[in-house]
Amino acid sequence: MKKLFALTLTLASFGFLGFGFEASQAKANTVRTETTAPQVRIQYGPQRNRWRRNRVRTVRTTRIVRRGYRTYRETYLVRYYPNGRTTTTLIDRDRIG
């Protein structure tokens, strides 16, 4: 009878300790989420992904070209349009040698 009574008290004490531990963890989790997760998100600056999608992309490239005995460095302005079209414009042609 004493063994059964001691076993019952031991299990009951573990049960109370377990509930207290869970309550303290739940309280700690609510405090942690309240401090780290703000309710309002403020973002400064433009939304680049939204507007960059439909814009014309402009790239400046150079290449070395031989015409006869002369060598030139040509600088081009290449525009890439959203529909897949490209436009190439010669900006400068410098004689190298």
MODELLER restraints for C-alpha pairs under 7 A, 6 or more apart:
rsr = mdl.restraints
at = mdl.atoms
rsr.add(forms.Gaussian(group=physical.xy_distance, feature=features.Distance(at['CA:54:A'], at['CA:82:A']), mean=5.76, stdev=0.5))
rsr.add(forms.Gaussian(group=physical.xy_distance, feature=features.Distance(at['CA:55:A'], at['CA:82:A']), mean=6.61, stdev=0.5))
rsr.add(forms.Gaussian(group=physical.xy_distance, feature=features.Distance(at['CA:56:A'], at['CA:79:A']), mean=6.50, stdev=0.5))
rsr.add(forms.Gaussian(group=physical.xy_distance, feature=features.Distance(at['CA:56:A'], at['CA:80:A']), mean=5.70, stdev=0.5))
rsr.add(forms.Gaussian(group=physical.xy_distance, feature=features.Distance(at['CA:56:A'], at['CA:81:A']), mean=4.83, stdev=0.5))
rsr.add(forms.Gaussian(group=physical.xy_distance, feature=features.Distance(at['CA:56:A'], at['CA:82:A']), mean=6.41, stdev=0.5))
rsr.add(forms.Gaussian(group=physical.xy_distance, feature=features.Distance(at['CA:57:A'], at['CA:79:A']), mean=5.70, stdev=0.5))
rsr.add(forms.Gaussian(group=physical.xy_distance, feature=features.Distance(at['CA:57:A'], at['CA:80:A']), mean=5.05, stdev=0.5))
rsr.add(forms.Gaussian(group=physical.xy_distance, feature=features.Distance(at['CA:57:A'], at['CA:81:A']), mean=6.61, stdev=0.5))
rsr.add(forms.Gaussian(group=physical.xy_distance, feature=features.Distance(at['CA:58:A'], at['CA:77:A']), mean=6.93, stdev=0.5))
rsr.add(forms.Gaussian(group=physical.xy_distance, feature=features.Distance(at['CA:58:A'], at['CA:78:A']), mean=5.76, stdev=0.5))
rsr.add(forms.Gaussian(group=physical.xy_distance, feature=features.Distance(at['CA:58:A'], at['CA:79:A']), mean=4.49, stdev=0.5))
rsr.add(forms.Gaussian(group=physical.xy_distance, feature=features.Distance(at['CA:58:A'], at['CA:80:A']), mean=6.30, stdev=0.5))
rsr.add(forms.Gaussian(group=physical.xy_distance, feature=features.Distance(at['CA:59:A'], at['CA:77:A']), mean=5.93, stdev=0.5))
rsr.add(forms.Gaussian(group=physical.xy_distance, feature=features.Distance(at['CA:59:A'], at['CA:78:A']), mean=5.21, stdev=0.5))
rsr.add(forms.Gaussian(group=physical.xy_distance, feature=features.Distance(at['CA:59:A'], at['CA:79:A']), mean=6.40, stdev=0.5))
rsr.add(forms.Gaussian(group=physical.xy_distance, feature=features.Distance(at['CA:60:A'], at['CA:76:A']), mean=5.78, stdev=0.5))
rsr.add(forms.Gaussian(group=physical.xy_distance, feature=features.Distance(at['CA:60:A'], at['CA:77:A']), mean=4.68, stdev=0.5))
rsr.add(forms.Gaussian(group=physical.xy_distance, feature=features.Distance(at['CA:60:A'], at['CA:78:A']), mean=6.20, stdev=0.5))
rsr.add(forms.Gaussian(group=physical.xy_distance, feature=features.Distance(at['CA:61:A'], at['CA:75:A']), mean=5.74, stdev=0.5))
rsr.add(forms.Gaussian(group=physical.xy_distance, feature=features.Distance(at['CA:61:A'], at['CA:76:A']), mean=5.27, stdev=0.5))
rsr.add(forms.Gaussian(group=physical.xy_distance, feature=features.Distance(at['CA:61:A'], at['CA:77:A']), mean=6.48, stdev=0.5))
rsr.add(forms.Gaussian(group=physical.xy_distance, feature=features.Distance(at['CA:62:A'], at['CA:73:A']), mean=6.70, stdev=0.5))
rsr.add(forms.Gaussian(group=physical.xy_distance, feature=features.Distance(at['CA:62:A'], at['CA:74:A']), mean=5.51, stdev=0.5))
rsr.add(forms.Gaussian(group=physical.xy_distance, feature=features.Distance(at['CA:62:A'], at['CA:75:A']), mean=4.32, stdev=0.5))
rsr.add(forms.Gaussian(group=physical.xy_distance, feature=features.Distance(at['CA:62:A'], at['CA:76:A']), mean=6.06, stdev=0.5))
rsr.add(forms.Gaussian(group=physical.xy_distance, feature=features.Distance(at['CA:63:A'], at['CA:73:A']), mean=5.70, stdev=0.5))
rsr.add(forms.Gaussian(group=physical.xy_distance, feature=features.Distance(at['CA:63:A'], at['CA:74:A']), mean=5.48, stdev=0.5))
rsr.add(forms.Gaussian(group=physical.xy_distance, feature=features.Distance(at['CA:63:A'], at['CA:75:A']), mean=6.69, stdev=0.5))
rsr.add(forms.Gaussian(group=physical.xy_distance, feature=features.Distance(at['CA:64:A'], at['CA:72:A']), mean=5.78, stdev=0.5))
rsr.add(forms.Gaussian(group=physical.xy_distance, feature=features.Distance(at['CA:64:A'], at['CA:73:A']), mean=4.60, stdev=0.5))
rsr.add(forms.Gaussian(group=physical.xy_distance, feature=features.Distance(at['CA:64:A'], at['CA:74:A']), mean=6.37, stdev=0.5))
rsr.add(forms.Gaussian(group=physical.xy_distance, feature=features.Distance(at['CA:65:A'], at['CA:71:A']), mean=5.77, stdev=0.5))
rsr.add(forms.Gaussian(group=physical.xy_distance, feature=features.Distance(at['CA:65:A'], at['CA:72:A']), mean=5.20, stdev=0.5))
rsr.add(forms.Gaussian(group=physical.xy_distance, feature=features.Distance(at['CA:65:A'], at['CA:73:A']), mean=6.20, stdev=0.5))
rsr.add(forms.Gaussian(group=physical.xy_distance, feature=features.Distance(at['CA:66:A'], at['CA:72:A']), mean=6.24, stdev=0.5))
rsr.add(forms.Gaussian(group=physical.xy_distance, feature=features.Distance(at['CA:70:A'], at['CA:97:A']), mean=6.20, stdev=0.5))
rsr.add(forms.Gaussian(group=physical.xy_distance, feature=features.Distance(at['CA:71:A'], at['CA:95:A']), mean=5.99, stdev=0.5))
rsr.add(forms.Gaussian(group=physical.xy_distance, feature=features.Distance(at['CA:71:A'], at['CA:96:A']), mean=5.49, stdev=0.5))
rsr.add(forms.Gaussian(group=physical.xy_distance, feature=features.Distance(at['CA:71:A'], at['CA:97:A']), mean=5.58, stdev=0.5))
rsr.add(forms.Gaussian(group=physical.xy_distance, feature=features.Distance(at['CA:72:A'], at['CA:93:A']), mean=6.27, stdev=0.5))
rsr.add(forms.Gaussian(group=physical.xy_distance, feature=features.Distance(at['CA:72:A'], at['CA:94:A']), mean=5.40, stdev=0.5))
rsr.add(forms.Gaussian(group=physical.xy_distance, feature=features.Distance(at['CA:72:A'], at['CA:95:A']), mean=4.40, stdev=0.5))
rsr.add(forms.Gaussian(group=physical.xy_distance, feature=features.Distance(at['CA:72:A'], at['CA:96:A']), mean=5.32, stdev=0.5))
rsr.add(forms.Gaussian(group=physical.xy_distance, feature=features.Distance(at['CA:73:A'], at['CA:93:A']), mean=5.65, stdev=0.5))
rsr.add(forms.Gaussian(group=physical.xy_distance, feature=features.Distance(at['CA:73:A'], at['CA:94:A']), mean=5.19, stdev=0.5))
rsr.add(forms.Gaussian(group=physical.xy_distance, feature=features.Distance(at['CA:73:A'], at['CA:95:A']), mean=6.40, stdev=0.5))
rsr.add(forms.Gaussian(group=physical.xy_distance, feature=features.Distance(at['CA:73:A'], at['CA:96:A']), mean=6.62, stdev=0.5))
rsr.add(forms.Gaussian(group=physical.xy_distance, feature=features.Distance(at['CA:74:A'], at['CA:92:A']), mean=5.73, stdev=0.5))
rsr.add(forms.Gaussian(group=physical.xy_distance, feature=features.Distance(at['CA:74:A'], at['CA:93:A']), mean=4.44, stdev=0.5))
rsr.add(forms.Gaussian(group=physical.xy_distance, feature=features.Distance(at['CA:74:A'], at['CA:94:A']), mean=6.50, stdev=0.5))
rsr.add(forms.Gaussian(group=physical.xy_distance, feature=features.Distance(at['CA:75:A'], at['CA:90:A']), mean=6.12, stdev=0.5))
rsr.add(forms.Gaussian(group=physical.xy_distance, feature=features.Distance(at['CA:75:A'], at['CA:91:A']), mean=5.47, stdev=0.5))
rsr.add(forms.Gaussian(group=physical.xy_distance, feature=features.Distance(at['CA:75:A'], at['CA:92:A']), mean=5.11, stdev=0.5))
rsr.add(forms.Gaussian(group=physical.xy_distance, feature=features.Distance(at['CA:75:A'], at['CA:93:A']), mean=6.39, stdev=0.5))
rsr.add(forms.Gaussian(group=physical.xy_distance, feature=features.Distance(at['CA:76:A'], at['CA:88:A']), mean=6.53, stdev=0.5))
rsr.add(forms.Gaussian(group=physical.xy_distance, feature=features.Distance(at['CA:76:A'], at['CA:89:A']), mean=5.52, stdev=0.5))
rsr.add(forms.Gaussian(group=physical.xy_distance, feature=features.Distance(at['CA:76:A'], at['CA:90:A']), mean=4.54, stdev=0.5))
rsr.add(forms.Gaussian(group=physical.xy_distance, feature=features.Distance(at['CA:76:A'], at['CA:91:A']), mean=5.36, stdev=0.5))
rsr.add(forms.Gaussian(group=physical.xy_distance, feature=features.Distance(at['CA:77:A'], at['CA:88:A']), mean=5.78, stdev=0.5))
rsr.add(forms.Gaussian(group=physical.xy_distance, feature=features.Distance(at['CA:77:A'], at['CA:89:A']), mean=5.11, stdev=0.5))
rsr.add(forms.Gaussian(group=physical.xy_distance, feature=features.Distance(at['CA:77:A'], at['CA:90:A']), mean=6.40, stdev=0.5))
rsr.add(forms.Gaussian(group=physical.xy_distance, feature=features.Distance(at['CA:77:A'], at['CA:91:A']), mean=6.54, stdev=0.5))
rsr.add(forms.Gaussian(group=physical.xy_distance, feature=features.Distance(at['CA:78:A'], at['CA:86:A']), mean=6.78, stdev=0.5))
rsr.add(forms.Gaussian(group=physical.xy_distance, feature=features.Distance(at['CA:78:A'], at['CA:87:A']), mean=5.68, stdev=0.5))
rsr.add(forms.Gaussian(group=physical.xy_distance, feature=features.Distance(at['CA:78:A'], at['CA:88:A']), mean=4.57, stdev=0.5))
rsr.add(forms.Gaussian(group=physical.xy_distance, feature=features.Distance(at['CA:78:A'], at['CA:89:A']), mean=6.47, stdev=0.5))
rsr.add(forms.Gaussian(group=physical.xy_distance, feature=features.Distance(at['CA:79:A'], at['CA:86:A']), mean=5.45, stdev=0.5))
rsr.add(forms.Gaussian(group=physical.xy_distance, feature=features.Distance(at['CA:79:A'], at['CA:87:A']), mean=5.14, stdev=0.5))
rsr.add(forms.Gaussian(group=physical.xy_distance, feature=features.Distance(at['CA:79:A'], at['CA:88:A']), mean=6.55, stdev=0.5))
rsr.add(forms.Gaussian(group=physical.xy_distance, feature=features.Distance(at['CA:80:A'], at['CA:86:A']), mean=4.72, stdev=0.5))
rsr.add(forms.Gaussian(group=physical.xy_distance, feature=features.Distance(at['CA:80:A'], at['CA:87:A']), mean=6.87, stdev=0.5))
